[in-house]
Amino acid sequence: MRSTTTLLAAVFVAATAVACGNETRQETREDVAAARSEAARDLGEVRQDAAEESAGDRYQAAIAAANRAYEVATTKADGEYKVAIERCEALASDAQDQCKEAAAAVLESAKRDAAATRDRSS
């Protein structure tokens, strides 16, 4: 009697499970595998997006750093030029003109170098 009751209970539970839409073990395994696959794909996409954003951020940071270095170099060159011009003022007329031309040439060279360095960095 007891085994009959247990058997009937098991059949009732199984029938109720099927009637309630519960899945078989195989269906559950397939659904779990599909969910895992989808989660892995989603995670891969998010990681790819993050890597692309990070690369973009690094690129923008490199450009900004190159521009700041250019500004520093050109500001320094401008300052050195102004000091050189003031020193040139103490010279005689011909020497003063040559001194100022040399100072201008050094300034232009420094600016070209700074621009080339910036352009290589970005």
Secondary structure, 3 states (H helix, E strand, C coil): CHHHHHHHHHHHHHHHHHHCCCCCHHHHHHHHHHHHHHHHHHHHHHHHHHHHHHHHHHHHHHHHHHHHHHHHHHHHHHHHHHHHHHHHCCCCHHHHHHHHHHHHHHHHHHHHHHHHHHHHHC
